[in-house]
Amino acid sequence: MMPPKCDACGPSATRKGNGSDEFTLVYFRPTVDYPDDWAGHPENAVWFCSAHLPLAEGLTGLTALEAMGRISARLR
């Protein structure tokens, strides 16, 4: 199993680069219904490092795609 990677840190960031070893899985509004026997990482679950976790606050009613769009805009 791979360790979590913060989706807000960007593709070139490393765990050392974000200064945190703590990650939280945030669940946004689902857009897919999974069968009861399904296993895997759901499309609405996104990992955040402790530095970027506050950016997800108040956005869990959005889809992951919508939320990450808003978060990316804040980071620019």
C-alpha positions in Angstrom: 0.0 0.0 0.0 1.3 3.5 -0.9 1.4 6.2 1.8 -1.1 9.0 1.5 -0.3 12.0 -0.7 -1.9 15.4 -0.2 -3.9 16.3 -3.3 -3.4 20.0 -2.6 0.4 19.8 -2.5 0.7 19.2 -6.2 2.4 16.5 -8.2 6.0 17.7 -7.5 5.7 17.9 -3.7 7.1 15.3 -1.4 6.1 14.4 2.1 9.2 16.3 3.3 8.2 19.3 1.2 4.9 19.8 3.0 6.4 19.5 6.4 3.8 17.0 7.7 3.6 13.3 8.3 -0.1 13.6 9.3 -2.7 13.1 6.6 -6.5 13.2 6.8 -8.9 11.6 4.4 -11.8 14.0 3.6 -15.0 12.7 2.0 -16.8 15.1 -0.4 -20.2 14.6 -1.9 -20.2 11.2 -3.8 -21.1 11.1 -7.4 -20.9 7.3 -7.8 -23.0 4.5 -6.1 -20.8 1.6 -5.2 -22.1 -1.9 -4.8 -21.9 -3.3 -1.2 -19.1 -5.7 -2.1 -17.0 -2.9 -3.8 -13.4 -2.4 -2.5 -11.0 0.5 -3.3 -10.5 4.2 -3.0 -13.8 6.1 -3.6 -13.8 9.0 -6.0 -15.1 11.4 -3.4 -12.3 10.7 -0.8 -9.3 13.0 -0.9 -6.1 13.0 1.2 -4.9 16.3 2.8 -1.7 17.1 4.8 -2.2 19.0 8.0 -1.1 22.2 6.3 -3.8 22.0 3.6 -6.6 20.4 5.6 -8.2 23.7 6.5 -8.7 24.4 2.8 -11.3 21.6 2.7 -13.3 23.1 5.5 -16.9 23.9 4.4 -16.5 22.2 1.0 -17.7 18.6 1.8 -21.1 19.3 0.3 -19.4 19.7 -3.1 -18.1 16.9 -5.3 -14.3 16.2 -5.0 -13.8 17.7 -8.4 -15.6 20.9 -7.5 -13.9 21.2 -4.1 -10.4 20.6 -5.6 -11.2 23.3 -8.2 -11.9 25.8 -5.5 -8.9 24.7 -3.4 -6.6 25.0 -6.4 -7.9 28.5 -7.1 -7.0 29.5 -3.5 -3.5 28.1 -3.9 -2.7 30.2 -7.0 
